[in-house]
Amino acid sequence: MGYPCLIHVTPGCIPGAPVVVTNASRCAGLYSLLLYGVGGLYTAEVSCFESLTVERKVNTPAKAIITFDARDEINQYLNLDTMVEVWRSNPLLGIGLYKESELFHRTGKYYWDEKAQAKFVSSLVGYENLLDRRVLLGGDDEAYCIGYPTETSMKRMVMVQCNVQGSRNLISSPVLGLTVDGDLARGATWTGYRKGAKLLSYLQEIAEAKDMAFKVIGVVPGTFVFKAYPNPFGADRTATGMNRTTGRNSAGNIPIIFSEQRGNVSTMGYGMMREVEGNIAVDVNNNLYVKGSGDTDSPWNHCEFTMSTPTDETTDNVAATALASTGAWEDVPVTVIQSPSCCYGKHYFLGDRVSVYVAIPGVGKVITKVITGMKLTVSRTQGELDEKIELELSSLARVSRDPIQEALINLTKRLRKVELRV
C-alpha cells in the first residue's frame, strides 16, 4: 500500500468548487501540495509524496520534480496544466506556513525502481512558462520599445504579445487569466525590438542588460499577474550600516551574514575569477567603443573584443550586456546550513541581498551577494522528511538557460553562463 492519506479533500472544500483553501483549513505537516484544475477549480491536497525537488532562479521559470508511490493513483489528479502550490513549514526552525512555489504540472511518467516498486513522477514548471509560449510577432508595441524605461517596455510587450491589451499581429488568442501589474516606469531606457524571438528569452535579455527582474505570480488559482521591477527585488539583509545596539542594518532588517565563524555554512571558498575577461567592447561597424570596469586593474589588463549592433539597437545597450557578462567577479561558493537563527523561508528569501564574510590569510572582507537561485530537496525516509536547501549567490542576477538555448546563443561553459556577443 502507499502512504496513508496521500490524497485527501481539505475539510470544507468540495473537489471542483471554485474556492481558495485557507491556512486554517489546511492539514498539518511540513509540506503539502494544493492542486487546482484548469480554471482554478480546487481539486485536492497531497501531503505524502516520496520526494520533492524545487529549483527557483531569478527571471527563470521554477522547476519541480515530485515522486509518488504509483499505487496511490495520483495521476488522476495531475492533468496537463494542473496548478500545484507547494506549501512549506518547519516548526523546529520556527518557519511558519508559507507558499514556497507555484507551478503547472506538465508531464507525468511511471517507472519501476530496483526493488520493482512502481513510482509516478510529476514534472512541473513555474508560471513564467506562460511567457515562453509566445514569440514576438509585432503589433502596436514597437513604439514602446524605443526610448522608454525598461519596465514600461517589458510590461507593454507582455500586454500586447499575450493579448492582455493592444493589438498583436497574426495571432490574437489571449493567455487565459493573465494581467499585467501597473507600470511605474522604472529602469534605464531600453531600445530595440527583435521580431520572432521568444518572449521569455527577450525579457531575460532586457532584464540582464538593465538590471531588472520579473516574474509571474498567482493571484488566485487560475489568474496570474506579470510583475517587473528593478533588481535585486528582495530585501536588503546585508551588514551595511549595521547598528550594534539594535542589531539591524541601515534598511531596518536583521543582517544575514554567511561565514564559517557564524556556523551557518558547511563549506566555503573564495576566488577572483577572470575567465573569458573583456573590458573594452568595440563596435567596428559604427566606429565606436565602450569601456567597462577592469581596464586599469593592471598596466596589461586592457582586453578588447568586437561586437555587432543590430539596426534596431544602440552600441551602448549591446555593450552594457556584453561588458557585464565578461568582467571579472568574486566567486564565493558557499554551502549553507539551516539553523533556527539563519534559515531560508524565515530570515531570507530568493532575491534578497545578503553578506558573506571572508576571513583567510591575506583576505578579510564582507562581500554583498544576491540570492539568485535556490534548490529545495525533500526526501522521505521511513516516514520522516529530510530537507536540504542549496543557494546560488551572485554579484548580479544571471539568466538561467537550458542546454539547447546555450548552444544557440554561444554561451560559455562556465557556471555564470553568460552571452559573449562576440
C-alpha positions as CSV (number, residue, x, y, z in Angstrom):
1,M,0.0,0.0,0.0
2,G,1.0,3.6,-0.5
3,Y,1.4,6.1,2.3
4,P,-1.8,6.8,4.2
5,C,-3.7,10.0,3.4
6,L,-1.6,10.7,0.4
7,I,-4.6,12.4,-1.2
8,H,-7.4,14.0,0.6
9,V,-10.0,16.7,0.4
10,T,-9.5,19.5,2.8
11,P,-12.4,19.9,5.2
12,G,-14.9,22.4,4.0
13,C,-13.8,22.2,0.4
14,I,-15.5,20.2,-2.4
15,P,-13.5,19.0,-5.3
16,G,-14.3,21.1,-8.3
17,A,-15.6,24.0,-6.3
18,P,-14.0,27.4,-7.2
19,V,-12.6,28.1,-3.8
20,V,-9.2,29.1,-2.3
21,V,-8.0,26.8,0.5
22,T,-7.1,28.8,3.6
23,N,-4.3,28.1,6.1
24,A,-6.9,27.4,8.8
25,S,-8.4,24.5,6.7
26,R,-5.0,23.0,5.8
27,C,-3.8,19.7,7.1
28,A,-0.8,19.7,9.4
29,G,2.6,18.8,8.0
30,L,6.0,20.1,6.9
31,Y,5.0,20.1,3.2
32,S,1.7,19.8,1.3
33,L,0.7,20.4,-2.3
34,L,-2.6,22.1,-3.2
35,L,-3.9,21.1,-6.6
36,Y,-6.2,23.2,-8.8
37,G,-7.5,22.3,-12.2
38,V,-7.8,24.5,-15.3
39,G,-10.0,27.5,-14.4
40,G,-8.8,27.5,-10.8
41,L,-11.1,24.8,-9.5
42,Y,-9.9,23.2,-6.3
43,T,-9.1,19.5,-6.6
44,A,-7.3,18.1,-3.6
45,E,-4.4,18.4,-1.2
46,V,-1.5,16.0,-1.4
47,S,0.8,15.6,1.6
48,C,2.6,12.2,1.4
49,F,4.8,12.3,-1.6
50,E,8.1,10.4,-1.5
51,S,10.4,13.1,-2.8
52,L,10.2,16.7,-3.9
53,T,12.8,18.9,-5.6
54,V,12.0,22.6,-6.3
55,E,14.5,24.8,-8.1
56,R,13.9,28.5,-8.4
57,K,16.1,31.2,-10.1
58,V,15.6,34.9,-10.7
59,N,14.0,35.7,-14.1
60,T,13.5,32.0,-14.9
61,P,10.5,29.6,-14.6
62,A,10.8,27.4,-11.5
63,K,11.2,23.7,-12.0
64,A,9.9,20.9,-9.7
65,I,10.0,17.1,-9.7
66,I,7.7,15.2,-7.4
67,T,7.8,11.4,-6.9
68,F,4.9,9.4,-5.6
69,D,4.1,5.8,-5.0
70,A,2.3,4.8,-8.2
71,R,-0.2,2.6,-6.3
72,D,-1.8,5.8,-4.9
73,E,-3.1,6.7,-8.3
74,I,-2.1,10.3,-8.0
75,N,-2.1,10.5,-11.8
76,Q,-5.9,11.0,-11.9
77,Y,-5.4,14.3,-10.1
78,L,-2.4,15.6,-12.1
79,N,-3.5,16.6,-15.6
80,L,-1.9,18.9,-18.1
81,D,-1.6,22.4,-16.5
82,T,-3.0,21.4,-13.2
83,M,-1.8,24.2,-10.9
84,V,0.2,23.0,-7.9
85,E,1.1,25.2,-4.9
86,V,4.0,24.0,-2.7
87,W,3.4,25.0,0.9
88,R,6.2,24.7,3.4
89,S,6.6,25.0,7.1
90,N,9.2,23.9,9.7
91,P,8.2,24.3,13.4
92,L,11.7,23.2,14.6
93,L,13.3,26.1,12.7
94,G,10.5,28.5,13.5
95,I,9.2,28.7,9.9
96,G,5.5,29.3,9.7
97,L,3.4,28.0,6.8
98,Y,4.0,29.9,3.6
99,K,3.7,29.2,-0.2
100,E,7.2,28.3,-1.5
101,S,6.3,27.9,-5.1
102,E,3.5,27.6,-7.6
103,L,3.8,25.7,-10.8
104,F,2.0,23.9,-13.7
105,H,2.1,20.1,-14.0
106,R,3.3,19.4,-17.5
107,T,4.2,15.7,-17.8
108,G,3.9,12.5,-15.8
109,K,5.6,9.2,-16.2
110,Y,5.8,5.8,-14.4
111,Y,9.0,3.8,-13.7
112,W,9.9,0.8,-11.6
113,D,12.9,1.1,-9.2
114,E,15.4,-1.6,-8.4
115,K,13.0,-3.2,-5.9
116,A,10.3,-3.4,-8.6
117,Q,8.3,-0.7,-6.8
118,A,6.2,1.4,-9.2
119,K,6.7,5.2,-9.0
120,F,4.9,8.1,-10.6
121,V,6.9,11.2,-11.4
122,S,5.4,14.6,-12.0
123,S,7.4,17.3,-13.8
124,L,6.3,20.9,-13.2
125,V,7.3,24.3,-14.4
126,G,6.7,27.8,-13.0
127,Y,4.1,30.3,-14.2
128,E,6.8,32.2,-16.2
129,N,6.4,29.4,-18.7
130,L,3.4,31.3,-20.0
131,L,5.8,33.8,-21.5
132,D,7.9,31.1,-23.1
133,R,4.9,30.0,-25.1
134,R,4.8,33.3,-27.1
135,V,7.0,34.8,-29.8
136,L,7.3,38.4,-30.7
137,L,5.0,38.9,-33.7
138,G,4.9,42.6,-33.7
139,G,1.9,44.8,-33.2
140,D,1.3,48.2,-31.6
141,D,4.1,47.7,-29.0
142,E,7.1,48.7,-31.2
143,A,6.6,52.4,-30.2
144,Y,7.1,51.4,-26.5
145,C,10.4,49.7,-27.2
146,I,12.4,52.8,-28.2
147,G,13.3,55.4,-25.7
148,Y,11.1,54.2,-22.8
149,P,12.0,53.0,-19.3
150,T,12.8,49.3,-19.2
151,E,9.8,48.4,-17.0
152,T,7.4,50.2,-19.5
153,S,8.9,48.3,-22.4
154,M,8.7,44.9,-20.7
155,K,5.2,45.3,-19.5
156,R,3.9,46.7,-22.8
157,M,5.5,43.7,-24.7
158,V,3.7,41.3,-22.4
159,M,0.4,43.1,-22.7
160,V,0.4,43.0,-26.4
161,Q,2.1,39.7,-27.2
162,C,-0.1,37.9,-24.6
163,N,-3.2,39.8,-25.8
164,V,-3.8,41.3,-22.4
165,Q,-4.2,44.7,-24.1
166,G,-3.4,46.1,-27.5
167,S,-3.2,44.5,-30.9
168,R,-0.8,41.7,-31.8
169,N,-0.1,40.7,-35.3
170,L,-1.3,37.4,-36.9
171,I,-2.4,35.5,-33.7
172,S,-4.8,37.1,-31.3
173,S,-5.5,34.4,-28.7
174,P,-5.2,35.6,-25.1
175,V,-3.3,34.0,-22.3
176,L,-6.2,33.0,-20.0
177,G,-6.3,34.8,-16.7
178,L,-3.1,36.9,-17.2
179,T,-3.0,40.5,-16.3
180,V,-0.1,43.0,-16.1
181,D,0.8,44.9,-12.9
182,G,0.7,48.7,-13.1
183,D,3.6,50.5,-14.7
184,L,5.9,52.7,-12.5
185,A,8.3,53.5,-15.4
186,R,11.4,52.2,-13.6
187,G,14.7,51.2,-15.1
188,A,17.0,52.7,-17.7
189,T,15.9,53.5,-21.2
190,W,15.6,50.4,-23.4
191,T,16.0,50.5,-27.2
192,G,15.3,47.5,-29.5
193,Y,12.9,45.0,-30.7
194,R,13.5,41.6,-32.3
195,K,10.6,40.1,-34.1
196,G,10.5,36.3,-33.9
197,A,12.3,35.9,-30.6
198,K,10.7,34.0,-27.7
199,L,9.0,36.5,-25.4
200,L,10.6,34.9,-22.3
201,S,14.1,34.9,-23.7
202,Y,13.8,38.5,-24.9
203,L,12.6,39.6,-21.4
204,Q,15.6,37.8,-19.9
205,E,17.9,39.7,-22.2
206,I,16.4,43.0,-21.3
207,A,16.4,42.2,-17.6
208,E,20.1,41.2,-17.7
209,A,21.1,44.2,-19.6
210,K,19.3,46.7,-17.5
211,D,19.4,45.1,-14.0
212,M,15.6,44.4,-13.9
213,A,13.7,41.4,-12.5
214,F,10.3,40.0,-13.5
215,K,8.0,37.1,-12.5
216,V,4.5,35.8,-13.0
217,I,2.7,35.1,-9.8
218,G,-0.7,33.6,-9.0
219,V,-3.4,36.0,-7.6
220,V,-6.0,33.3,-7.0
221,P,-5.8,29.9,-8.7
222,G,-6.3,30.4,-12.4
223,T,-5.4,34.1,-12.5
224,F,-1.9,35.4,-12.9
225,V,-0.1,38.8,-12.9
226,F,3.1,39.8,-14.6
227,K,5.4,42.0,-12.4
228,A,8.6,43.8,-13.3
229,Y,10.9,45.9,-11.1
230,P,14.5,46.9,-10.5
231,N,16.8,44.1,-9.4
232,P,17.6,42.9,-6.8
233,F,13.9,42.8,-5.9
234,G,14.3,41.3,-2.5
235,A,15.0,42.9,0.9
236,D,18.3,44.4,1.9
237,R,19.6,41.9,4.6
238,T,23.3,42.9,4.3
239,A,25.5,44.1,7.1
240,T,25.6,47.6,5.6
241,G,25.2,50.3,8.3
242,M,24.7,47.7,11.0
243,N,23.7,49.2,14.3
244,R,25.2,47.2,17.1
245,T,22.6,48.5,19.6
246,T,19.6,47.4,17.7
247,G,21.2,44.6,15.7
248,R,19.7,45.9,12.5
249,N,21.2,47.3,9.3
250,S,20.5,50.7,7.6
251,A,17.4,49.2,5.9
252,G,16.0,48.2,9.3
253,N,16.5,44.5,8.8
254,I,18.4,42.0,10.8
255,P,21.5,41.2,8.7
256,I,22.2,37.8,7.2
257,I,25.9,37.1,7.2
258,F,27.2,33.7,6.0
259,S,30.6,32.8,7.4
260,E,32.5,30.0,9.0
261,Q,32.6,31.9,12.2
262,R,28.8,32.1,12.5
263,G,28.5,28.3,11.9
264,N,25.9,28.7,9.2
265,V,28.0,27.3,6.4
266,S,29.5,23.8,6.0
267,T,31.9,24.6,3.2
268,M,33.1,28.0,1.8
269,G,35.6,29.3,-0.7
270,Y,36.8,32.5,-2.3
271,G,38.4,33.4,-5.6
272,M,38.8,36.3,-8.0
273,M,37.7,34.9,-11.4
274,R,38.9,36.4,-14.7
275,E,37.8,33.7,-17.2
276,V,36.9,35.0,-20.6
277,E,37.5,38.6,-19.5
278,G,36.9,41.6,-21.7
279,N,36.6,45.2,-20.7
280,I,36.6,47.2,-24.0
281,A,33.6,46.5,-26.3
282,V,34.4,47.6,-29.9
283,D,31.6,48.2,-32.4
284,V,33.7,48.2,-35.6
285,N,30.8,48.9,-37.9
286,N,29.9,52.2,-36.2
287,N,33.5,53.1,-35.2
288,L,32.6,53.2,-31.5
289,Y,33.8,51.6,-28.3
290,V,32.5,51.3,-24.8
291,K,34.8,50.9,-21.8
292,G,34.0,48.7,-18.9
293,S,35.5,48.1,-15.4
294,G,38.8,46.4,-15.1
295,D,40.6,48.2,-17.9
296,T,43.2,49.7,-15.5
297,D,43.4,46.9,-12.9
298,S,46.9,46.4,-14.1
299,P,49.1,48.0,-16.9
300,W,48.3,45.0,-19.1
301,N,44.7,44.2,-18.3
302,H,43.2,46.2,-21.2
303,C,41.3,43.5,-23.1
304,E,39.2,44.2,-26.2
305,F,36.5,42.3,-28.0
306,T,34.3,43.1,-31.0
307,M,30.6,43.1,-31.1
308,S,27.9,43.6,-33.7
309,T,25.0,46.0,-33.1
310,P,21.6,45.2,-34.7
311,T,20.0,48.0,-36.6
312,D,17.2,48.4,-34.0
313,E,19.7,48.6,-31.1
314,T,22.3,51.0,-29.8
315,T,26.0,50.4,-29.2
316,D,25.6,51.4,-25.5
317,N,22.8,48.9,-24.9
318,V,24.5,45.9,-26.5
319,A,27.9,46.8,-24.9
320,A,26.3,47.0,-21.5
321,T,25.2,43.4,-21.6
322,A,28.4,42.2,-23.2
323,L,30.7,44.0,-20.6
324,A,28.6,42.8,-17.7
325,S,29.0,39.3,-18.9
326,T,32.8,39.4,-19.5
327,G,34.0,41.2,-16.4
328,A,36.0,39.8,-13.5
329,W,34.0,38.7,-10.5
330,E,34.5,37.5,-7.0
331,D,33.5,33.8,-6.6
332,V,32.4,32.8,-3.1
333,P,31.0,29.2,-3.2
334,V,29.0,28.6,0.0
335,T,27.1,25.5,1.2
336,V,24.6,26.8,3.8
337,I,23.4,25.1,7.0
338,Q,19.8,25.7,8.1
339,S,19.7,26.7,11.7
340,P,17.0,28.3,13.9
341,S,18.9,31.6,13.7
342,C,19.5,31.6,10.0
343,C,17.2,29.7,7.7
344,Y,15.6,30.1,4.3
345,G,11.9,30.9,4.4
346,K,12.1,32.8,7.7
347,H,15.2,35.1,7.7
348,Y,15.9,35.4,3.9
349,F,14.3,34.6,0.6
350,L,15.1,34.4,-3.2
351,G,16.1,37.9,-4.4
352,D,17.4,39.2,-1.1
353,R,20.8,40.8,-0.7
354,V,23.0,39.2,2.0
355,S,26.6,39.4,3.2
356,V,29.3,36.9,3.0
357,Y,32.3,37.3,5.4
358,V,35.6,36.0,4.2
359,A,38.5,35.8,6.7
360,I,41.5,33.9,5.3
361,P,45.2,34.8,5.3
362,G,45.6,37.9,3.1
363,V,41.8,38.4,2.6
364,G,39.4,39.9,5.1
365,K,36.3,41.4,3.6
366,V,32.5,41.5,3.7
367,I,31.0,40.9,0.3
368,T,27.5,41.7,-0.8
369,K,25.8,38.9,-2.7
370,V,22.3,38.4,-4.1
371,I,20.4,35.1,-3.7
372,T,19.7,34.4,-7.4
373,G,18.9,30.7,-7.1
374,M,17.5,28.2,-4.6
375,K,17.2,24.4,-4.8
376,L,15.0,22.7,-2.2
377,T,15.2,18.9,-2.0
378,V,12.9,16.9,0.3
379,S,13.0,13.1,0.7
380,R,11.1,10.8,2.8
381,T,12.9,8.1,4.8
382,Q,10.9,5.7,7.0
383,G,8.1,8.2,7.0
384,E,10.2,11.1,8.1
385,L,11.0,14.1,5.8
386,D,14.6,15.1,5.3
387,E,15.1,18.6,3.9
388,K,18.1,20.2,2.1
389,I,18.5,23.8,0.9
390,E,21.1,24.9,-1.6
391,L,21.7,28.6,-2.5
392,E,23.2,30.3,-5.5
393,L,24.8,33.6,-4.5
394,S,25.7,36.0,-7.3
395,S,27.0,39.6,-7.6
396,L,24.3,40.2,-10.2
397,A,21.3,38.2,-11.4
398,R,22.2,35.8,-14.2
399,V,19.8,34.3,-16.6
400,S,19.5,30.5,-16.5
401,R,19.0,28.9,-19.9
402,D,18.7,25.2,-20.9
403,P,21.5,23.5,-22.8
404,I,19.8,23.9,-26.2
405,Q,19.5,27.7,-25.7
406,E,23.1,27.8,-24.6
407,A,24.3,26.2,-27.8
408,L,22.1,28.6,-29.9
409,I,23.4,31.8,-28.4
410,N,27.0,30.7,-27.9
411,L,27.3,30.7,-24.1
412,T,30.5,29.9,-22.3
413,K,30.6,26.6,-20.4
414,R,31.4,28.1,-17.1
415,L,28.9,28.4,-14.3
416,R,27.9,32.0,-14.9
417,K,26.5,31.1,-18.4
418,V,26.9,34.5,-20.0
419,E,26.3,35.6,-23.6
420,L,29.6,36.8,-25.2
421,R,28.1,38.7,-28.2
422,V,31.5,38.5,-30.0
